């Protein structure tokens, strides 16, 4: 009983590390995209000091988001694993993909917000609560080219979805090989001693 819980905990920690690594890669990609977009739109200077400062400040912001998402993912993943639900693997993967796509939405909306207000997310975001939905929607599509962001969201979301699935397949193969190695080579499984 205790060893099975340790095995489940080990598996959840491994999955959480894979999820964390995926988040770091995704946030790094989105932050570089943000900085390159700012340079392209001439809102961020191309000097190396300004470029690196913007990148480092963005990575600090992303680290907080990443820590929050990992703190949501790990307990839910552990609960799903100990529940012995036959759909736990599918639910855990779906949870991870929803959180990763949420990161894409936040990253792309941060780019759009910066383009409009020349600032990162702040209190100006809440000024839109007094506007009507049709005004916000027409302003988004006509003035700020929201369609480009939606297309980018769909494309990047699909890339993230399939990349994460590929990472999970590689992880499954690796864990199977490690388990086999531990059981048969180190543990001496299958050998007879006389």
Steps between C-alpha positions, in 0.01 A plus 500: 500500500770747606723408206212548256438850637872575465489373142198722427671797668818438301299486178315823587827677579646381168192621313514831684865548400408427138211747526732760660757453224226538239387820672853640503546428130158645417547813711850548358365474146212740573733747673744498208202545265383793714842668494547443126152639437588806711822549302317451169230753598780734621361514854807333648844623399732249340787585735627192680449649847134593437438170324648295787331711768161451336565129462613455863209701643263294290654175619451612862133559424478163325665320793216611728240377253689174458520444877126555533418262216730229638341542844162439335620209285682292763220454757239436232732253331561321830128484580429356156779244540385370839136492395572196279264644241543328165490839328755661734775508238273668246376749761856581613614556142192713430568707812859560391396594148230737625755672725755521217244647259398745775866610506488557124186711542664706775822542301327613181260727687801657672641582155167653395470698823855632458422604142192694613615654830883489461516329837484150646182380672396747767193680634409630152376152422207554735392823328329286237239378749288813443487454121234302316597164356425607139718811538791294629454239228476751213797695635700179530430381145503836319762706681732248661481208253381239747461246219880472471526417869222240472674330206830507690323360807356210301831422327719527809239315707501212251881490497509498881232230515678262263846577643384420851342175381831407333691578821262277695549212254878533533465512880286183499760313294782622721319406822422154359867444416612626842245278676613199297866575572438540872286186522714268289856628509535653843230307685601170346147424380472188290831352618514177694755460775618154605 
